[in-house]
Amino acid sequence: MKALKLIAVMIFALGLTAKAQTGLESGTQYGHGEDSAKCLMSYSLFSEYAKQKNYSDALEPWTYCFDNCPAAGKGIYIYGVRIVQWEIKNAANKEEKSEKIEKLMRVYDQRIKYFGDDRNYPEARLLGLKAIDYKTLKRNDMVAQKQAYEWLKQSIDGLGPNVTVKILNHYMALSFSFYAQDEITGERLITDYEMVQGKLDNIVKRGGKYSGTAAQMKVSFEQNFANSGAADCTTLEQMYGPKYEAAPEDAELLDKILNLFDKTECTDNQLYYKASESMHKINPTAASAAGIAKMYLAQDDAAKAMSYYEEAITLETDDEKKAQYLYTIAYITFSKNNDYVKARTYALKAVGANPAWGEPYILIGKMYAQSAQEQKLGQKDIENQAGYWAAVDMFNKAKRIDAETANEANQLTKIYSNYFPTKEEIFFEPDYDAGKTVKVGGWIGVSTVVRSRD
């Protein structure tokens, strides 16, 4: 540090013979004469202090450079952000904090003015960073939030394919927040969502350091979008109906329609069916096959619906979606065809695809209970009542692996436990002692434990 100060003093002394003129006045990097020397000295001092995170001592020499030789180097702005953020953190009151935040914005503006053509940090990227700081520091100021939103959009447009996941994340967070507060329309949210997801898709496809983060953000945004309520079926149809009619063979558009309608549970919709059929002709996918299956199911053609669901299962790579298709076949087979054995087979395959999902066990339990009610499991009452024990076993299994099924499982258990035999009825059945393991008859064929309802 002593050597640095000595050099700075020598530079200052050498410059005394020339006419003094600041860099701002002369339009040069350091200025002329005494001011040139002072600029060099100040630049060296604040850089060294800032590297040590000694922002208190860095402030005065940095301020001189910021005001008098703004083109001296990018360090004025790289360290300047940190120095002013330190000032914001240590502001004595709200008024001073607000003043320092505006000062931070000027740091970004001045960097854009003098170094906005930098290859790694061009104007558009700097505008994005400025917006993020403004959004973060003025989170309770709606006017500031809207300004940050506009800056982020300009940044995204300016960066094009080079946009960063950080900028996209902050922009989409504002879009979701604004929609929730009725500050933007559902159409604007949908437009933002489509644009951001497209950008993230490109980052994922390129691979590299941030591709994993982009993939995670895509999933998170999909969930937030589905839960936002912005994309009601009527709005989606109004937005995408004309686009589909104009380009019914645009695979990218068709994929977008199918994904959006699926995420927002708008699959009982003519546009969804049309897009599914068009996509299936161009490029058969699990989503297009499932879309056609839903169309046939709506038309009460169970056989064709199941054939397309089978195709969707073959094409699907996502295990959770595959489990959904398997479950749907199980449900159709049970409700439409009364084929309990086949329905259970598909329900168990669904669990195999997604072991943490309890809904297939709920379905199996309902089938066991219905068979018991239909008296299809044996000659004696207790042989049929055994079906209720097996049903409750399934309900208990469902809630053990999937907490989201707990309420339904508990309700069904309460209902069907009332159909268990009484202690007296069990007493008169020597092969059915309480607590004994027995095998349920008929198509069920599983082991269960004898229980009474009292």
C-alpha positions in Angstrom: 0.0 0.0 0.0 2.9 2.4 0.8 4.5 1.7 -2.6 1.1 2.3 -4.3 0.8 5.7 -2.6 4.4 6.6 -3.5 3.7 5.8 -7.2 0.5 7.8 -7.1 2.4 10.8 -5.6 5.0 10.6 -8.3 2.3 10.5 -11.0 0.7 13.5 -9.4 4.0 15.4 -9.3 4.8 14.7 -12.9 1.4 16.1 -14.0 1.8 19.5 -12.2 3.6 21.1 -15.2 0.7 20.4 -17.6 -2.5 22.4 -17.8 -5.1 20.9 -15.5 -8.2 19.5 -17.1 -10.4 16.6 -16.0 -11.3 13.6 -18.2 -14.9 14.7 -18.2 -13.9 18.2 -19.4 -11.5 16.9 -22.0 -13.3 13.8 -23.2 -10.2 11.8 -22.5 -9.6 8.8 -20.3 -7.7 10.5 -17.5 -7.8 14.2 -18.3 -4.7 16.5 -18.5 -2.1 17.8 -16.1 -2.8 17.9 -12.4 -6.3 16.4 -12.8 -4.8 13.5 -14.8 -2.4 12.7 -12.0 -5.1 13.0 -9.4 -7.3 10.7 -11.4 -4.6 8.1 -11.7 -3.9 8.3 -8.0 -7.5 8.2 -7.0 -8.1 5.2 -9.3 -5.2 3.3 -7.7 -6.4 4.1 -4.2 -10.0 3.2 -4.5 -9.2 0.0 -6.4 -6.9 -1.1 -3.6 -9.3 -0.2 -0.8 -12.2 -1.9 -2.6 -10.3 -5.1 -3.2 -9.9 -5.2 0.6 -13.6 -4.4 1.0 -12.6 -1.2 2.8 -15.4 0.7 1.2 -15.3 3.6 3.7 -11.8 4.6 2.6 -12.5 3.8 -1.1 -15.5 6.1 -1.2 -13.7 9.5 -1.6 -11.1 8.5 -4.3 -13.8 6.6 -6.1 -16.2 9.6 -6.1 -13.5 11.7 -7.6 -13.0 9.2 -10.5 -16.7 8.8 -11.0 -17.3 12.5 -11.2 -14.1 13.7 -13.0 -12.7 10.8 -15.1 -15.6 8.5 -15.8 -13.9 6.8 -18.8 -10.7 5.9 -16.8 -11.7 2.2 -16.5 -14.4 -0.3 -15.9 -13.2 -0.7 -12.3 -15.0 2.6 -11.5 -18.3 0.8 -12.1 -17.4 -2.8 -11.1 -16.3 -1.5 -7.7 -18.7 1.4 -7.8 -21.7 -1.0 -7.5 -20.2 -2.5 -4.4 -19.2 0.8 -2.8 -22.7 2.3 -3.4 -24.4 -0.8 -2.2 -22.3 -0.4 1.0 -23.6 3.2 1.2 -27.2 1.9 0.8 -26.7 -0.6 3.6 -25.4 2.0 5.9 -27.9 4.7 5.1 -29.1 6.6 8.2 -32.8 6.8 7.1 -35.2 6.1 4.2 -34.5 9.4 2.5 -30.8 8.7 2.4 -31.3 5.2 1.3 -33.5 6.3 -1.6 -30.9 8.8 -2.6 -28.2 6.2 -2.6 -30.4 3.8 -4.7 -30.7 6.5 -7.3 -27.0 7.0 -7.1 -26.5 3.3 -7.8 -28.7 3.6 -10.9 -26.4 6.5 -12.1 -23.5 4.1 -11.7 -25.1 1.7 -14.2 -26.1 4.6 -16.5 -22.6 6.0 -16.6 -21.1 2.5 -17.3 -23.5 2.1 -20.1 -22.5 5.5 -21.5 -18.8 4.9 -21.4 -18.5 1.1 -21.6 -21.8 -0.1 -23.1 -20.0 -1.6 -26.1 -18.1 -4.1 -23.9 -18.4 -7.6 -25.5 -19.1 -9.5 -22.2 -21.2 -6.8 -20.5 -22.9 -4.8 -23.3 -25.6 -2.2 -22.7 -28.4 -4.7 -22.7 -26.8 -6.9 -20.0 -25.9 -3.9 -17.8 -29.5 -2.7 -18.1 -30.7 -6.1 -16.8 -28.3 -5.9 -13.8 -29.5 -2.4 -13.1 -33.1 -3.6 -13.2 -32.4 -6.5 -10.8 -30.8 -4.2 -8.3 -33.7 -1.7 -8.6 -36.3 -4.5 -8.2 -34.5 -5.9 -5.2 -33.8 -2.6 -3.4 -37.3 -1.1 -4.0 -39.4 -4.3 -3.6 -42.3 -2.4 -1.9 -42.5 0.4 -4.6 -44.9 -0.6 -7.4 -43.7 2.2 -9.6 -40.1 1.0 -9.3 -41.1 -2.6 -9.8 -42.9 -1.7 -13.1 -39.8 0.3 -14.2 -37.6 -2.8 -13.4 -40.0 -4.9 -15.4 -39.7 -2.7 -18.5 -35.9 -2.5 -18.2 -35.7 -6.3 -17.9 -37.8 -6.7 -21.1 -35.5 -4.3 -22.9 -32.5 -6.3 -21.6 -34.0 -9.6 -22.8 -34.8 -8.2 -26.3 -31.4 -6.6 -26.5 -29.4 -9.7 -25.5 -31.4 -12.1 -27.7 -29.9 -15.5 -27.6 -27.3 -14.3 -25.0 -29.8 -13.5 -22.3 -28.9 -14.9 -18.9 -31.0 -17.2 -16.7 -30.8 -14.6 -13.9 -32.4 -11.9 -16.0 -35.1 -14.3 -17.2 -35.8 -15.4 -13.6 -36.3 -11.9 -12.3 -38.5 -10.9 -15.3 -40.8 -13.9 -14.9 -41.0 -13.4 -11.1 -42.3 -9.9 -11.7 -44.7 -11.1 -14.4 -46.3 -13.6 -12.0 -46.4 -11.1 -9.2 -48.0 -8.4 -11.4 -50.7 -10.8 -12.6 -51.5 -11.8 -9.1 -52.0 -8.1 -8.2 -54.0 -7.4 -11.4 -51.3 -5.2 -12.7 -51.1 -7.0 -16.0 -53.6 -9.1 -18.0 -53.7 -12.8 -18.4 -52.7 -12.3 -22.1 -49.6 -10.5 -21.1 -48.6 -13.2 -18.6 -49.1 -15.8 -21.2 -47.0 -13.8 -23.7 -44.2 -13.4 -21.1 -44.4 -17.1 -20.1 -44.1 -18.3 -23.7 -41.2 -15.9 -24.4 -39.2 -16.9 -21.3 -39.8 -20.6 -21.8 -38.6 -20.4 -25.3 -35.4 -18.6 -24.2 -34.9 -21.3 -21.5 -35.4 -24.0 -24.1 -32.6 -22.6 -26.1 -30.3 -22.4 -23.1 -31.0 -26.0 -22.3 -30.4 -27.1 -25.9 -27.1 -25.3 -26.0 -25.9 -27.1 -22.9 -23.1 -25.6 -20.8 -22.8 -24.2 -17.3 -26.4 -22.9 -16.9 -28.4 -25.5 -18.8 -29.3 -27.4 -15.6 -30.5 -24.2 -13.9 -32.5 -23.3 -17.0 -34.2 -26.8 -17.0 -35.1 -26.4 -13.3 -36.5 -22.9 -13.9 -38.6 -24.2 -16.8 -40.3 -26.8 -14.5 -40.8 -24.2 -11.8 -42.4 -21.7 -14.2 -44.6 -24.4 -15.7 -46.0 -25.1 -12.2 -46.4 -21.5 -11.3 -48.1 -20.8 -14.6 -50.5 -23.7 -14.2 -51.4 -22.4 -10.7 -51.7 -18.8 -11.7 -55.2 -19.1 -13.2 -54.2 -16.7 -16.0 -54.6 -19.3 -18.8 -58.3 -20.2 -18.6 -59.5 -22.3 -21.4 -61.4 -19.5 -23.1 -58.4 -17.2 -23.1 -56.2 -19.9 -24.5 -58.6 -20.8 -27.3 -59.0 -17.1 -28.2 -55.2 -16.6 -28.3 -54.2 -19.8 -30.1 -57.3 -20.6 -32.3 -56.3 -18.1 -35.0 -52.7 -19.1 -34.8 -53.6 -22.7 -35.3 -55.9 -21.9 -38.3 -53.1 -19.9 -39.9 -50.5 -22.6 -39.4 -52.0 -26.0 -38.6 -48.8 -27.8 -39.5 -46.4 -25.7 -37.4 -44.9 -28.3 -35.1 -43.5 -25.8 -32.7 -46.9 -24.1 -32.4 -48.7 -27.4 -32.0 -46.3 -28.5 -29.2 -46.9 -25.2 -27.4 -50.7 -25.6 -27.6 -50.6 -29.1 -26.3 -48.3 -28.3 -23.4 -50.2 -25.2 -22.4 -53.6 -26.8 -22.6 -52.4 -29.9 -20.7 -50.8 -27.8 -18.0 -54.0 -25.8 -17.5 -56.3 -28.8 -17.7 -58.0 -27.5 -20.8 -57.8 -30.9 -22.6 -61.6 -31.2 -23.1 -61.4 -28.6 -25.8 -61.8 -28.8 -29.6 -58.7 -26.8 -30.3 -56.7 -29.3 -28.1 -58.1 -32.2 -30.1 -57.4 -30.6 -33.4 -53.8 -29.8 -32.4 -53.3 -33.3 -31.1 -54.4 -34.8 -34.4 -52.3 -32.4 -36.4 -49.2 -33.1 -34.3 -49.8 -36.8 -34.5 -49.7 -36.7 -38.3 -46.5 -34.6 -38.4 -44.6 -36.0 -35.5 -46.3 -38.6 -33.2 -45.5 -37.8 -29.6 -46.8 -39.0 -26.2 -48.6 -35.7 -25.8 -50.3 -35.9 -29.2 -51.4 -39.5 -28.6 -52.8 -38.6 -25.2 -54.7 -35.7 -26.7 -56.4 -37.9 -29.3 -57.1 -40.5 -26.6 -58.9 -37.8 -24.6 -60.9 -36.8 -27.6 -62.1 -40.4 -28.1 -62.8 -40.7 -24.4 -65.0 -37.6 -24.6 -66.8 -39.3 -27.5 -67.3 -42.4 -25.3 -65.2 -44.5 -27.5 -63.2 -46.3 -24.8 -61.5 -48.8 -27.1 -59.9 -46.2 -29.3 -59.1 -44.0 -26.3 -57.2 -46.9 -24.7 -55.3 -47.7 -27.9 -54.0 -44.1 -28.1 -53.1 -44.2 -24.4 -51.1 -47.3 -25.0 -49.3 -45.5 -27.8 -48.7 -42.5 -25.4 -47.1 -44.9 -22.9 -44.8 -46.3 -25.5 -43.7 -42.8 -26.6 -43.5 -41.2 -23.2 -40.1 -40.8 -21.4 -41.3 -39.0 -18.3 -42.2 -41.6 -15.7 -44.8 -39.4 -13.9 -46.7 -38.8 -17.2 -46.4 -42.5 -18.1 -47.9 -43.3 -14.7 -50.8 -40.9 -15.5 -51.5 -42.7 -18.8 -51.4 -46.1 -17.1 -53.7 -45.0 -14.4 -56.2 -43.6 -17.0 -56.3 -47.0 -18.8 -56.9 -48.7 -15.4 -59.7 -46.3 -14.6 -61.3 -46.7 -18.1 -61.0 -50.5 -17.8 -62.7 -50.5 -14.4 -65.4 -47.9 -15.1 -66.3 -48.7 -18.7 -65.5 -52.4 -19.0 -65.8 -53.7 -15.5 -62.6 -55.6 -16.0 -61.2 -55.5 -12.5 -58.2 -57.8 -13.1 -56.9 -55.8 -16.1 -57.6 -52.5 -14.3 -55.6 -53.6 -11.3 -52.7 -54.7 -13.5 -52.5 -51.2 -15.1 -52.9 -49.5 -11.7 -50.0 -51.5 -10.4 -48.0 -50.6 -13.5 -48.8 -46.9 -12.7 -47.3 -47.3 -9.2 -44.3 -49.0 -10.8 -43.7 -46.0 -13.0 -44.3 -43.5 -10.1 -43.8 -45.3 -6.7 -44.6 -42.2 -4.7 -48.1 -41.8 -6.2 -50.9 -43.2 -4.0 -53.9 -42.7 -6.3 -53.6 -46.1 -8.1 -53.9 -47.8 -4.7 -57.1 -45.7 -4.0 -58.5 -47.1 -7.3 -57.6 -50.6 -6.4 -59.2 -50.2 -3.0 -62.4 -49.0 -4.6 -62.5 -52.0 -6.9 -62.0 -54.3 -3.9 -64.9 -52.6 -2.1 -67.2 -52.7 -5.1 -66.5 -56.4 -5.5 -67.4 -56.9 -1.9 -70.7 -55.0 -2.3 -71.5 -57.1 -5.4 -71.0 -60.3 -3.4 -68.6 -61.7 -5.9 -65.9 -63.0 -3.5 -67.5 -66.1 -1.9 -70.6 -67.9 -0.7 -70.5 -66.6 2.9 -71.1 -63.0 4.0 -67.7 -62.9 5.8 -65.9 -64.1 2.6 -67.3 -61.0 0.8 -66.7 -58.8 3.8 -63.0 -59.7 3.5 -63.0 -57.5 0.4 -63.5 -54.5 2.6 -60.4 -55.4 4.7 -58.4 -55.6 1.5 -59.8 -52.3 0.4 -58.8 -50.5 3.6 -55.4 -52.1 3.3 -55.1 -50.3 -0.1 -56.3 -47.0 1.3 -53.7 -47.2 4.1 -51.0 -48.0 1.7 -51.9 -45.0 -0.5 -51.6 -42.5 2.3 -48.4 -44.0 3.6 -46.6 -43.3 0.3 -48.5 -40.2 -0.8 -49.6 -37.6 1.8 -51.8 -35.9 -0.8 -54.2 -38.9 -0.8 -54.5 -39.0 3.0 -57.9 -37.1 3.2 -59.6 -39.3 0.6 -58.0 -42.5 2.0 -59.2 -41.6 5.5 -62.8 -40.9 4.3 -63.0 -44.1 2.4 -61.6 -46.1 5.3 -64.2 -44.6 7.6 -67.0 -45.5 5.1 -65.9 -49.1 4.4 -64.9 -50.0 7.9 -68.6 -49.8 8.7 -69.0 -52.9 6.5 -66.6 -55.0 8.5 -68.2 -57.9 10.4 -69.0 -57.5 14.1 -67.1 -59.3 16.8 -70.1 -61.6 17.2 -70.1 -62.5 13.5 -66.4 -63.3 13.6 -66.9 -65.4 16.7 -69.2 -67.8 14.8 -66.7 -68.2 11.9 -63.9 -70.5 13.2 -61.7 -69.8 10.2 -61.8 -66.1 10.8 -60.3 -65.3 14.2 -59.6 -61.6 14.8 -56.1 -60.8 13.9 -55.7 -63.8 11.7 -54.2 -63.5 8.2 -56.6 -64.9 5.6 -56.8 -64.9 1.8 -59.5 -62.9 0.0 -61.4 -65.0 -2.5 -62.5 -64.3 -6.0 -60.4 -62.2 -8.4 -58.8 -60.3 -5.5 -56.7 -63.2 -4.2 -54.6 -61.2 -1.7 -53.9 -61.8 2.0 -55.4 -59.5 4.6 -56.0 -59.4 8.4 -59.4 -60.2 10.0 -60.9 -57.1 11.7 -64.2 -56.2 13.2 -66.1 -52.9 13.1 -66.6 -52.7 16.8 
